[in-house]
């Protein structure tokens, strides 16, 4: 059984859109592309290297896949894990792609991802892919969230927990804070929401 792990940069108000740089994703007139850059330091870089040094395959939405495909094949030394990983891409429009080890999922995506989870193999990491994440949330397919929470509010943009969010509870597996104000928090799916009273 394979885990699906969502690795995401989010603002304090839950926005995950275009953390990497201006022009990355301006849909909805989003104008804060690159909002993580002022807070990125060696400590956070070390966490990213650690998380991406383990065996993994990628599960991506089309937009994120195309951003990755424009960069990583030309940076083999930086992204050995990404280039080596099988890239499963959820897309209604792509049918093939030249980036090696890319597999397009364009049939019944939920059924295909459910089948992938049941196979043996490395964890499936989801980076970016905000639309795909909503589908995964809606069908309770996410096992863990590895969040990097940045000390900034953006007020607008694509949110991690949006239309697909279903009631669920999670347990905190790991947390750490850095001098830049960034907090990393890893959560594991822990069953249904419980209620009570004080």
C-alpha positions in Angstrom: 0.0 0.0 0.0 1.4 3.4 -1.0 0.9 6.6 0.9 -0.1 9.9 -0.7 1.7 12.8 0.9 1.0 16.4 0.1 4.0 18.7 0.5 2.9 22.2 0.4 4.0 25.8 1.2 1.1 27.7 2.7 0.5 31.2 4.0 -1.1 31.8 7.4 -4.5 32.2 5.7 -4.1 28.9 3.8 -3.0 30.2 0.3 -0.7 27.9 -1.7 -0.7 29.6 -5.1 2.6 30.5 -6.8 5.0 30.2 -3.9 8.1 29.9 -6.2 8.2 33.1 -8.2 6.4 35.8 -10.1 4.7 34.5 -13.2 4.4 30.9 -11.8 0.6 31.0 -11.6 -1.2 34.4 -12.1 -4.7 32.9 -12.5 -7.4 34.9 -10.8 -5.1 37.9 -11.1 -2.9 36.6 -8.3 0.0 39.1 -7.9 2.1 37.7 -5.1 4.1 35.0 -6.9 7.2 34.2 -5.0 5.8 35.0 -1.6 8.0 32.3 0.1 11.3 33.7 -1.1 11.9 36.3 1.7 11.6 33.5 4.3 13.5 30.7 2.6 16.8 29.9 4.4 19.3 27.0 4.7 17.3 25.4 7.5 14.2 25.1 5.3 16.3 24.0 2.4 17.7 21.2 4.5 14.2 20.0 5.4 13.3 20.0 1.6 16.4 18.0 0.8 15.6 15.5 3.5 12.0 15.1 2.4 13.0 14.6 -1.2 16.0 12.3 -0.6 13.7 9.4 0.3 12.3 7.1 -2.4 9.2 8.7 -3.9 7.1 9.0 -7.1 5.2 12.1 -8.0 1.5 12.6 -8.3 0.8 16.0 -10.0 -1.8 18.1 -11.7 -1.1 19.2 -15.2 -0.1 22.8 -14.4 2.4 21.8 -11.8 3.7 19.0 -14.0 4.3 21.5 -16.9 6.2 23.9 -14.5 8.3 21.0 -13.3 8.9 19.7 -16.8 10.1 23.1 -18.0 12.8 23.1 -15.3 13.9 19.8 -13.8 15.0 17.8 -16.9 17.6 20.6 -17.4 18.8 20.4 -13.8 19.7 16.7 -13.4 22.2 17.5 -10.6 19.8 19.4 -8.5 16.7 17.2 -9.1 18.0 13.7 -9.4 15.1 12.4 -7.3 12.5 14.3 -9.3 14.0 13.2 -12.6 14.2 9.6 -11.6 10.7 9.5 -10.0 7.7 8.2 -12.0 5.5 11.3 -12.6 1.8 10.4 -12.6 0.0 13.3 -14.1 -3.8 13.9 -13.7 -4.9 15.7 -16.9 -7.9 15.8 -19.2 -5.8 17.5 -22.0 -2.4 15.8 -22.0 -2.0 12.4 -23.6 1.8 11.9 -23.7 4.9 13.9 -22.7 8.5 13.5 -23.6 9.8 13.9 -20.0 11.0 10.4 -19.2 9.0 8.3 -16.7 5.8 10.3 -17.1 2.5 8.5 -17.0 -0.7 10.4 -17.9 -3.8 9.6 -15.9 -6.7 10.9 -18.0 -9.3 8.2 -17.6 -11.1 8.0 -14.3 -8.5 9.8 -12.2 -9.9 8.8 -8.8 -10.1 5.1 -9.8 -6.6 5.2 -11.3 -5.1 6.9 -8.1 -7.0 4.5 -5.9 -5.4 1.6 -7.8 -1.9 3.3 -7.6 -2.3 3.5 -3.8 -3.0 -0.2 -3.6 0.2 -1.1 -5.3 3.6 -1.7 -3.8 6.1 1.1 -4.4 7.4 4.3 -2.9 5.2 7.1 -1.4 3.4 9.3 -3.9 4.4 13.0 -3.2 2.0 15.7 -4.3 3.7 19.1 -4.9 1.6 22.2 -5.9 -1.4 20.8 -7.8 -4.1 22.7 -6.0 -6.9 21.4 -8.2 -5.8 17.8 -7.9 -5.6 18.2 -4.1 -9.3 19.2 -4.0 -10.1 15.9 -5.7 -7.9 13.9 -3.4 -9.5 15.5 -0.4 -13.0 14.9 -1.6 -12.3 11.2 -2.0 -10.2 10.9 1.2 -7.1 9.7 -0.6 -4.5 11.8 1.3 -2.6 10.1 4.1 -0.3 12.9 5.2 0.3 16.6 4.9 3.8 17.9 5.2 3.2 21.7 5.5 5.6 24.6 5.5 3.6 27.5 7.0 4.9 31.0 6.2 4.3 34.1 8.4 2.4 36.0 5.8 -1.3 36.5 4.8 -2.2 37.0 1.2 -5.9 37.5 1.3 -6.5 35.9 -2.1 -5.4 32.9 -4.1 -5.8 29.2 -4.4 -6.2 27.6 -0.9 -5.0 24.2 0.3 -8.3 23.4 2.0 -10.9 24.6 -0.4 -13.9 23.0 -2.3 -12.8 19.4 -1.8 -12.4 19.6 2.0 -14.3 16.9 3.8 -14.5 16.5 7.6 -11.4 14.6 8.9 -9.1 14.6 11.8 -5.3 14.5 11.8 -2.6 13.8 14.3 0.6 15.9 14.4 3.7 13.7 13.7 6.4 16.3 13.6 6.8 20.1 14.0 9.6 22.6 14.0 10.0 26.3 13.7 12.8 28.4 12.2 14.2 31.9 13.0 12.6 33.1 9.7 9.1 32.4 11.3 8.4 29.4 9.1 6.9 26.4 10.8 7.0 22.9 9.4 4.2 20.6 10.6 3.6 17.1 9.4 0.1 15.7 10.0 -1.2 12.1 9.5 -4.8 11.1 8.8 -6.4 10.0 12.0 -10.0 9.0 11.4 -13.2 10.9 11.7 -13.9 14.2 13.4 -14.8 13.7 17.1 -16.9 16.2 18.9 -17.6 16.8 22.6 -18.3 19.6 25.1 -16.4 21.4 27.9 
